Amino acid sequence: MILLTAKRAYTDILNNKFLHMVCVITIALSVFIVSAFAFFFTNATELLDAWRKGIRIITYLNDDVTDSQRSDLITEIRKLSGVADIKFISKDDAFFDLKQKIGQQSSLLDGLDKNPLPDAIEIRLEDSYRKLEGVQKIARRIENFSHVNDVEYAQKWLYRFNGIYNLFKVTGLVLAGIFFIATLLIIANTIRLIMYARREELEIIRIVGADEGFIKYPLFLEAVIQGFSGAFIGLALLYLAFRFTIPNLKSDVLFSFIEIRFIPFEFLVAIVIGSMMIGWVGCYFSIRKFLKL
């Protein structure tokens, strides 16, 4: 029975090459686009996590703060929930680091009458507080402490990166839904066209006593093969794009501190199975309407 079903499905695919090719190409394009967004989410999440690990809250102190007041302030900050480590950076150390960073241009600072930089406290956060909400919460509490002149934590970059990430996330979900419906309809219509082209043959088969399983099973197998083929081609195209693009991205400073990875194997398997299920569901609705099951 299985061999006969596979043989009839193979024959139908050969006899309707164009319809099957259109269906497979459509699935491949849908899988490629959806997988591209999945690839972005996987690596964007890692990039965001890696960047969050480097987030520091820098607290600048007033010029007239005494050693005792500074010590009390550090003690208060250390008691805050979410604070992992504190480092005091004197204005002299900060000025020396500035000279080291600008290198040959440090001579421009020699004409200054006094050190313009303030004393600062560098605050490292615990992992659970490295998200935008946690950083903001701690920064606002520090701003209310005495002897604090200003607080910085790269809030603009956090806002922008989170905004872009959320935009792609919503866009990806919407596109996934659209391509799911479009692929489902195309598969259903393809199976329906195949059945319509073979309507006389199917009617004769039913008249001579063939059960509906004899008609349905090859069509289900064809739809599953379409889903598998489309998913394989779409993922293969994405992998080729990945292999040709990543060597250029690794030289970029933005991606130099993380490893850009392809979609995890478990997610690839889920995409292939999902594509095959879409083919099966599309075939089911088409057969149900055509045979009036």
N, C-alpha and C positions, 0 to 999 in steps of 0.2 A: 504493500500500500504506500509506504513511504517513498520507495523508489519510483513508483508510478506517478505519485504526486510531484516529485522533483522533476521527472522527465517531462510531464505536461507543463509545469511552470517554465522549464527551460525552453520548450517549444514555443510557448506563448511569448516569452521575452524575445526570441529570435524573430517571430512573426510581427511583433509590434515594437521594433527597435526604437523608432523615433519617439513614440509616446513614453517609453521607459527612460530614454535618454533625457528627455525634458524633465521628467520627474526627478531623476537622480541629480541632474544639474541644479534644480531648484533646492533640493534638500542639501546639497553640498554648499551652496551659497548661504543658505540659512544657518547651517552648522558653522561655517567659517565666520560669519558675523557674530553669532552668539558666542562662539568659542573665543573670538578676539576680545570681546568684553570680559569673558571669564579670565582670560590671560591678564588683562589689565588689572582686574580686581585682585588677583592673586599677588601680583608684583607691587601694585600700588599699596596694598595692605602692608606688605613687608617693608616697602620704602617708608611708609608713614610710621611704622613701629620703630624702624632704625633711626629715623629722624627724631622721633619722640624721646629716644634714649639719650639724645644729645641736648635736650631742652634744659635750659638753666633759667632760673629766676635771678636777675641781677638787681640787688637793692643798693641804691646810691644814698650815701649818708650826707647829712648837713655838714658844712665846713667846721662848725663850732662844737661838734660832738666830742665829748671827753672819752678817755679810755674806759672809765667806769660805766658811762652811759652806753658805750658801744658794747661792752661786755653784757650788760643787762638786756640790750636789744637782741644780741645773739642768743641769749638764754631763752627769751620769749619766742623767737622764731623757731628754735630747736624743739620747743614744746608743741608746735603746731602739728596736727595730724597730716601725714603725707610727706613730711620733710625727712629725707634720707641722710643728707650730709650738708654741712655748712663749711664754707671756706672764706676767710677774711682776706681781702686784697687791698693792701694799702695804696695810697695815691702814688707813692714812690715806686712801688713794684709795678703798678699799672703804667706809669710813665716810662719805666725801663722796658717793659714788654712792648709798648707802642714803638719805641725807638728800634727795637729788634725787628719788629714786623715790617716797618717801612724801609729798613735797610739803609741804602745810600742816601735816601731822602731825609734821614734823621737830622741832618745839619739844619734843616728848616726850623727845628724846634729849639735850637741853641739860643735864638734871640728872645725867647720868652723870659719875662721877668720872674714868673713863678709857675709852679706846676698847676695847670688848669683842671686836672682830673681830680675827682672826689674819691674818698674811700668808698669801698664797695664790699658787699657780701654776696658771694655766689652760693646759690641754694640748689642742690640736687633733689629730685623728687623720687618718691617710690613709684613702682611700675603702675599701680592702680590710680595714681594721680597725674599721669602724664598726658591724659586726654585734655582737650581744650577746656572742658568744664572744670576739671580738677585744678589745672594751672590757674585759671581765672579766680577760682575760689580762694586759693592760697595767696595769690598776688593782691587781691582786694583786702585781705586781712592784714597783710604786711603794710599796705599803704596807710592803714589807720594807726600804725605804731608811731610813737614819738621818735624824732630825730631822723625820720626817713624823708629824703628829698624826692626820690623818684623810683619807680619800679618798672623794669623791662623784662619781657619774656617772649619776644618775637611774635606778638599777637597777630600782626598783619599776615605773616606767613601761615600761621595756624588757621586763620579764618579762610584765607585763599585756598590752601590745600584741602581743607575739609569741604569747602564749597565745591571745588572741582571734583573731588572724590564722590560726594553725594550726587552731583549732577550726572556723572558717568554711571553711577549705580542705578539711579532712576531711569536714565536713558536705556541702559542695558536691559532692565526688567521690562520696559515698554516694548523695546524691539524684540525681545525674546517672545513676548506674548503675540506680537504681530506676526512674526515669522512662524510661530507655532500654528496659528490659525491659517495663515496663507499656505503653509506646507500641507496641513491637513486637508484643506480644500483641493489643492492641486492633486494630491495623491488620490483622493476620493473621485475627482473628475477623471483622472487618468484611468483608474480601474473601471469607471463607468463607461468610458469611451471604448475600452478594450472589450467589455461585455456587450456593448451595443454593436461593435463590429462583428462579434461572434454570436449575436442573438439567435440567428437561425440554427447554428450548430448547437447552441445550448438548449434550444427548444427541442431539437431532435433527440438530444441526449436525455432530456427529461421525459420525452414521450416513450422512449424505448425502455424506461425504467431505472435510469441512473438516479441515485439519491442526490440530495443537495450538497452533501459532503463531498461528493465526487467533483462537483462544480466549484465549491468554495475553497477547498484546501489549497489547490494550486494558486488561486488568486491571493490568498493570505500569504503564501510562501513568496510570491512575487513581490508583494508589498513590503514584507520584511526584508527581502533582499535589496529592494530599492532603498529602504531606510538605512541598512547597513552600508551599502555602497556609497550613498550620499554622505553619510557621516565619515566614512573612511577617507573619501576624497577631500571633504572640507577640512578635516583635521590634518591631512597630509599637506594641503596648501598652506595652512597656518604654520605648520612645523617648518616648511621650506622658508616661509617669510621670516620665521624666528631665527633660523640658522644664518640667513643672509643679512639680517638686520642687527642682531645682538653684538657681533664683533665691533661694529661702529659705535654702538651705544656705550660699550664698556670703557671707551676712551673718554667719555663725557664725565665731568666732575660729579654731576648729580647721581650717576649710577656707579661711581667708582667704589663706593663702600658697601654695596649690597650685591648679592648674586642674583641675576635675573634668571628665573627658572621658567621652564615650560609648564603647561597645565599639569597638575598632579595626575598620576596614573588612575587613581580612583575616580577622579572627575572625568577623565577621558572615557573610562568604561561606562560611567553614567550617561554621558552624551551619546555614545553609540547605542546603548540600550534604549534611551529615550527616543532616539531617531527611529529605531526599529519599532518601538511601541506606537509612535505617530503613524508609521506606515500601516501597522495592523489596525489601528483605530479608524484611519481613513478608509481602509478596505472594508472594514466592518459596516460602516455607515453606507458605503456605496452598495455593497452586496444586499444589505437589509432593504434598501429602497428598490433595488432592481429585482430582487427575487421575492420581495414582499414577505419577508420572514416575520 
